[in-house]
Amino acid sequence: MTRIPAATVLASVLLFAGCSGGGTPAADDARGWTKVLESADVYGQRRAIEALVRIGEPVIPGLRSALGAPRLDSRLGAVRALSRLGAAAGPALGLALRDTDPVVRREACDALVAIGPSTAEEMRAALDAPNHAMQENAIACAARLGPPGAIVLAGALEAPDGRVRERGIEAAIAIGPAALPALEAVRPKLAGATGAAVDRAIEEIRRRGASKPAA
């Protein structure tokens, strides 16, 4: 039988004692449940996610703030709740693409792809993230959207980091013919290895299109 550490039990008791006048937050207490989500109580966090999802879109601002919580499990919980709130949660999930933890970024990407093409702009915005890993994740995420994800390519192909440019080329090939306008527009600005790689990508996309049987 698994024993729950006494400190965890005490933390839970003290947490709920501080919510909604001395007990578990009321069903519609978005602020109270967000506080639980940001706590160290992993069992309470699970309850908080379900409660926040039941409340619906009004909890999105609080969850957006929770994405900045110091605890990884709290940030993951915020992403998981947002992922169940539909397209209105897209901008908040876009912020999570900039999280320092790759698990948070991956789950945010999964949620954005599940919402659909309307989230492509959130992925493009994430190209301004402060490091290449975040930027590469956003590009890979856009590639999963298919043609709507092509809007990230211009920024990706002109990025100063070669790793980001490489991911942009890979994404263009994955997206296919819808990526050709972006590739052709940016090609005159590129030289050296990147320019040659873009040429190869254009050739590959055209070759695949030519070999595809007519419907």
Buried (B, 14 or more C-beta within 10 A) or exposed (E): EEEEEEEBEEBBEEBBEBBBEEEBBEEEBBEBBBBBBBBBBBEBBBBBBEBBBEBBEEBBEBBBEBBEBEBEBBBBBBBBBBBBBEEEBBBBBBBBBBBEEEEBBBBBBBBBBEBEEEBBBBBBBBBEBEEBBBBBBBBBBBBBBBEBBBBBBBBBBBBEEEEBBBBBBBBBBBBBEBBBEBBEEBBEEBEEEBBEBBEEBBEBBEEEEEEEEEE
